[in-house]
């Protein structure tokens, strides 16, 4: 039976923030949530679709199929 992915399977993360001022807070939370996990990461400053949205996070997880 396949197991679900977990945080340890995260290989890549892309962070979209609406303001450079929010970058440090995102990195602090990321550090707490992904402690010990070092996926490839990119952070972009971008407008999001709704004005109340401040952060969008996209992750790609890879796991062994064996």
N, CA, C and O atoms as a GROMACS GRO file, in nm:
protein
  264
    1UNK      N    1   0.083  -0.118   0.000
    1UNK     CA    2   0.000   0.000   0.000
    1UNK      C    3   0.088   0.125   0.000
    1UNK      O    4   0.188   0.130   0.071
    2UNK      N    5   0.052   0.223  -0.079
    2UNK     CA    6   0.128   0.348  -0.086
    2UNK      C    7   0.112   0.426   0.043
    2UNK      O    8   0.004   0.430   0.103
    3UNK      N    9   0.218   0.488   0.085
    3UNK     CA   10   0.210   0.575   0.202
    3UNK      C   11   0.192   0.718   0.153
    3UNK      O   12   0.239   0.752   0.045
    4UNK      N   13   0.126   0.801   0.231
    4UNK     CA   14   0.113   0.940   0.192
    4UNK      C   15   0.247   1.011   0.207
    4UNK      O   16   0.333   0.967   0.284
    5UNK      N   17   0.264   1.120   0.136
    5UNK     CA   18   0.385   1.201   0.150
    5UNK      C   19   0.381   1.272   0.285
    5UNK      O   20   0.274   1.299   0.340
    6UNK      N   21   0.499   1.302   0.338
    6UNK     CA   22   0.506   1.383   0.458
    6UNK      C   23   0.611   1.492   0.438
    6UNK      O   24   0.669   1.503   0.330
    7UNK      N   25   0.635   1.572   0.538
    7UNK     CA   26   0.726   1.686   0.523
    7UNK      C   27   0.865   1.645   0.477
    7UNK      O   28   0.930   1.718   0.403
    8UNK      N   29   0.910   1.528   0.520
    8UNK     CA   30   1.043   1.482   0.481
    8UNK      C   31   1.056   1.453   0.332
    8UNK      O   32   1.168   1.439   0.282
    9UNK      N   33   0.945   1.444   0.262
    9UNK     CA   34   0.947   1.418   0.117
    9UNK      C   35   0.952   1.546   0.034
    9UNK      O   36   0.964   1.540  -0.088
   10UNK      N   37   0.944   1.661   0.098
   10UNK     CA   38   0.944   1.788   0.024
   10UNK      C   39   1.080   1.809  -0.040
   10UNK      O   40   1.183   1.810   0.028
   11UNK      N   41   1.081   1.826  -0.172
   11UNK     CA   42   1.204   1.845  -0.248
   11UNK      C   43   1.221   1.988  -0.296
   11UNK      O   44   1.332   2.034  -0.321
   12UNK      N   45   1.110   2.059  -0.310
   12UNK     CA   46   1.116   2.195  -0.364
   12UNK      C   47   1.002   2.277  -0.306
   12UNK      O   48   0.892   2.225  -0.286
   13UNK      N   49   1.028   2.403  -0.280
   13UNK     CA   50   0.923   2.494  -0.233
   13UNK      C   51   0.938   2.630  -0.302
   13UNK      O   52   1.048   2.681  -0.318
   14UNK      N   53   0.825   2.685  -0.342
   14UNK     CA   54   0.823   2.820  -0.397
   14UNK      C   55   0.730   2.904  -0.311
   14UNK      O   56   0.615   2.866  -0.287
   15UNK      N   57   0.780   3.017  -0.266
   15UNK     CA   58   0.705   3.108  -0.179
   15UNK      C   59   0.676   3.235  -0.258
   15UNK      O   60   0.768   3.297  -0.312
   16UNK      N   61   0.551   3.273  -0.263
   16UNK     CA   62   0.510   3.398  -0.327
   16UNK      C   63   0.462   3.490  -0.215
   16UNK      O   64   0.369   3.455  -0.142
   17UNK      N   65   0.524   3.605  -0.202
   17UNK     CA   66   0.483   3.703  -0.100
   17UNK      C   67   0.449   3.833  -0.170
   17UNK      O   68   0.508   3.866  -0.273
   18UNK      N   69   0.355   3.908  -0.114
   18UNK     CA   70   0.312   4.031  -0.178
   18UNK      C   71   0.402   4.149  -0.144
   18UNK      O   72   0.396   4.253  -0.210
   19UNK      N   73   0.485   4.134  -0.041
   19UNK     CA   74   0.572   4.243   0.000
   19UNK      C   75   0.704   4.187   0.053
   19UNK      O   76   0.706   4.087   0.125
   20UNK      N   77   0.811   4.252   0.017
   20UNK     CA   78   0.943   4.214   0.069
   20UNK      C   79   0.943   4.220   0.221
   20UNK      O   80   1.017   4.145   0.286
   21UNK      N   81   0.860   4.307   0.279
   21UNK     CA   82   0.852   4.319   0.425
   21UNK      C   83   0.803   4.191   0.492
   21UNK      O   84   0.828   4.171   0.611
   22UNK      N   85   0.734   4.104   0.420
   22UNK     CA   86   0.682   3.979   0.475
   22UNK      C   87   0.781   3.862   0.463
   22UNK      O   88   0.758   3.756   0.520
   23UNK      N   89   0.889   3.882   0.391
   23UNK     CA   90   0.981   3.772   0.362
   23UNK      C   91   1.040   3.712   0.489
   23UNK      O   92   1.043   3.590   0.503
   24UNK      N   93   1.086   3.792   0.582
   24UNK     CA   94   1.149   3.742   0.704
   24UNK      C   95   1.050   3.658   0.785
   24UNK      O   96   1.087   3.553   0.837
   25UNK      N   97   0.924   3.702   0.796
   25UNK     CA   98   0.824   3.626   0.871
   25UNK      C   99   0.800   3.490   0.805
   25UNK      O  100   0.786   3.389   0.874
   26UNK      N  101   0.794   3.488   0.673
   26UNK     CA  102   0.774   3.361   0.601
   26UNK      C  103   0.893   3.268   0.627
   26UNK      O  104   0.874   3.149   0.652
   27UNK      N  105   1.013   3.321   0.621
   27UNK     CA  106   1.131   3.238   0.645
   27UNK      C  107   1.135   3.185   0.788
   27UNK      O  108   1.175   3.071   0.811
   28UNK      N  109   1.093   3.267   0.883
   28UNK     CA  110   1.089   3.222   1.023
   28UNK      C  111   0.991   3.107   1.042
   28UNK      O  112   1.022   3.008   1.109
   29UNK      N  113   0.872   3.120   0.984
   29UNK     CA  114   0.771   3.013   0.995
   29UNK      C  115   0.819   2.889   0.921
   29UNK      O  116   0.806   2.777   0.971
   30UNK      N  117   0.874   2.908   0.802
   30UNK     CA  118   0.927   2.794   0.726
   30UNK      C  119   1.031   2.719   0.808
   30UNK      O  120   1.031   2.596   0.810
   31UNK      N  121   1.121   2.792   0.875
   31UNK     CA  122   1.224   2.730   0.957
   31UNK      C  123   1.165   2.646   1.069
   31UNK      O  124   1.216   2.538   1.101
   32UNK      N  125   1.058   2.695   1.130
   32UNK     CA  126   0.993   2.621   1.239
   32UNK      C  127   0.920   2.497   1.187
   32UNK      O  128   0.926   2.391   1.249
   33UNK      N  129   0.851   2.511   1.075
   33UNK     CA  130   0.770   2.400   1.022
   33UNK      C  131   0.857   2.294   0.954
   33UNK      O  132   0.829   2.175   0.963
   34UNK      N  133   0.963   2.339   0.885
   34UNK     CA  134   1.047   2.246   0.809
   34UNK      C  135   1.183   2.226   0.876
   34UNK      O  136   1.281   2.202   0.806
   35UNK      N  137   1.190   2.235   1.006
   35UNK     CA  138   1.316   2.219   1.078
   35UNK      C  139   1.387   2.091   1.033
   35UNK      O  140   1.329   1.983   1.037
   36UNK      N  141   1.512   2.105   0.990
   36UNK     CA  142   1.590   1.990   0.948
   36UNK      C  143   1.567   1.946   0.805
   36UNK      O  144   1.638   1.858   0.756
   37UNK      N  145   1.472   2.006   0.737
   37UNK     CA  146   1.444   1.973   0.596
   37UNK      C  147   1.491   2.091   0.512
   37UNK      O  148   1.456   2.205   0.540
   38UNK      N  149   1.570   2.064   0.410
   38UNK     CA  150   1.628   2.171   0.329
   38UNK      C  151   1.591   2.154   0.181
   38UNK      O  152   1.678   2.121   0.100
   39UNK      N  153   1.465   2.177   0.144
   39UNK     CA  154   1.430   2.165   0.002
   39UNK      C  155   1.488   2.281  -0.078
   39UNK      O  156   1.518   2.387  -0.022
   40UNK      N  157   1.504   2.260  -0.207
   40UNK     CA  158   1.537   2.372  -0.294
   40UNK      C  159   1.424   2.474  -0.280
   40UNK      O  160   1.308   2.435  -0.271
   41UNK      N  161   1.458   2.602  -0.277
   41UNK     CA  162   1.353   2.701  -0.250
   41UNK      C  163   1.375   2.828  -0.330
   41UNK      O  164   1.488   2.868  -0.358
   42UNK      N  165   1.264   2.891  -0.366
   42UNK     CA  166   1.262   3.020  -0.433
   42UNK      C  167   1.156   3.104  -0.367
   42UNK      O  168   1.047   3.055  -0.334
   43UNK      N  169   1.186   3.233  -0.347
   43UNK     CA  170   1.085   3.326  -0.297
   43UNK      C  171   1.071   3.439  -0.399
   43UNK      O  172   1.170   3.497  -0.443
   44UNK      N  173   0.946   3.468  -0.435
   44UNK     CA  174   0.916   3.572  -0.532
   44UNK      C  175   0.823   3.676  -0.470
   44UNK      O  176   0.734   3.642  -0.393
   45UNK      N  177   0.846   3.802  -0.504
   45UNK     CA  178   0.754   3.909  -0.466
   45UNK      C  179   0.654   3.919  -0.582
   45UNK      O  180   0.693   3.944  -0.696
   46UNK      N  181   0.525   3.901  -0.552
   46UNK     CA  182   0.424   3.897  -0.658
   46UNK      C  183   0.290   3.944  -0.606
   46UNK      O  184   0.261   3.934  -0.487
   47UNK      N  185   0.208   3.996  -0.696
   47UNK     CA  186   0.070   4.027  -0.661
   47UNK      C  187  -0.011   3.898  -0.661
   47UNK      O  188   0.002   3.815  -0.751
   48UNK      N  189  -0.095   3.882  -0.561
   48UNK     CA  190  -0.182   3.765  -0.555
   48UNK      C  191  -0.324   3.808  -0.590
   48UNK      O  192  -0.356   3.926  -0.588
   49UNK      N  193  -0.409   3.712  -0.622
   49UNK     CA  194  -0.540   3.741  -0.680
   49UNK      C  195  -0.635   3.817  -0.588
   49UNK      O  196  -0.715   3.899  -0.634
   50UNK      N  197  -0.627   3.791  -0.458
   50UNK     CA  198  -0.713   3.860  -0.361
   50UNK      C  199  -0.628   3.950  -0.273
   50UNK      O  200  -0.520   3.908  -0.230
   51UNK      N  201  -0.672   4.071  -0.246
   51UNK     CA  202  -0.590   4.165  -0.168
   51UNK      C  203  -0.559   4.118  -0.026
   51UNK      O  204  -0.457   4.156   0.030
   52UNK      N  205  -0.645   4.035   0.032
   52UNK     CA  206  -0.618   3.986   0.169
   52UNK      C  207  -0.516   3.873   0.171
   52UNK      O  208  -0.467   3.834   0.278
   53UNK      N  209  -0.483   3.819   0.055
   53UNK     CA  210  -0.381   3.713   0.048
   53UNK      C  211  -0.243   3.776   0.058
   53UNK      O  212  -0.213   3.871  -0.014
   54UNK      N  213  -0.159   3.723   0.147
   54UNK     CA  214  -0.024   3.776   0.165
   54UNK      C  215   0.084   3.679   0.121
   54UNK      O  216   0.192   3.720   0.079
   55UNK      N  217   0.054   3.548   0.130
   55UNK     CA  218   0.154   3.445   0.100
   55UNK      C  219   0.086   3.329   0.028
   55UNK      O  220  -0.025   3.289   0.063
   56UNK      N  221   0.155   3.276  -0.071
   56UNK     CA  222   0.114   3.150  -0.134
   56UNK      C  223   0.237   3.061  -0.134
   56UNK      O  224   0.348   3.106  -0.165
   57UNK      N  225   0.219   2.935  -0.099
   57UNK     CA  226   0.329   2.840  -0.093
   57UNK      C  227   0.296   2.720  -0.180
   57UNK      O  228   0.189   2.661  -0.170
   58UNK      N  229   0.390   2.685  -0.266
   58UNK     CA  230   0.376   2.568  -0.352
   58UNK      C  231   0.492   2.473  -0.321
   58UNK      O  232   0.608   2.515  -0.320
   59UNK      N  233   0.461   2.347  -0.295
   59UNK     CA  234   0.567   2.249  -0.268
   59UNK      C  235   0.554   2.130  -0.362
   59UNK      O  236   0.446   2.095  -0.407
   60UNK      N  237   0.669   2.070  -0.390
   60UNK     CA  238   0.674   1.946  -0.465
   60UNK      C  239   0.739   1.842  -0.376
   60UNK      O  240   0.847   1.864  -0.322
   61UNK      N  241   0.673   1.730  -0.360
   61UNK     CA  242   0.724   1.621  -0.277
   61UNK      C  243   0.758   1.502  -0.365
   61UNK      O  244   0.686   1.471  -0.460
   62UNK      N  245   0.866   1.436  -0.332
   62UNK     CA  246   0.909   1.316  -0.404
   62UNK      C  247   0.927   1.205  -0.300
   62UNK      O  248   0.980   1.228  -0.192
   63UNK      N  249   0.883   1.087  -0.336
   63UNK     CA  250   0.905   0.975  -0.244
   63UNK      C  251   0.945   0.852  -0.324
   63UNK      O  252   0.918   0.840  -0.443
   64UNK      N  253   1.010   0.763  -0.255
   64UNK     CA  254   1.057   0.638  -0.315
   64UNK      C  255   0.937   0.553  -0.353
   64UNK      O  256   0.847   0.532  -0.271
   65UNK      N  257   0.933   0.504  -0.475
   65UNK     CA  258   0.822   0.420  -0.521
   65UNK      C  259   0.841   0.274  -0.483
   65UNK      O  260   0.751   0.192  -0.504
   66UNK      N  261   0.956   0.240  -0.428
   66UNK     CA  262   0.985   0.101  -0.396
   66UNK      C  263   0.931   0.058  -0.269
   66UNK      O  264   0.948  -0.057  -0.230
   0.00000   0.00000   0.00000
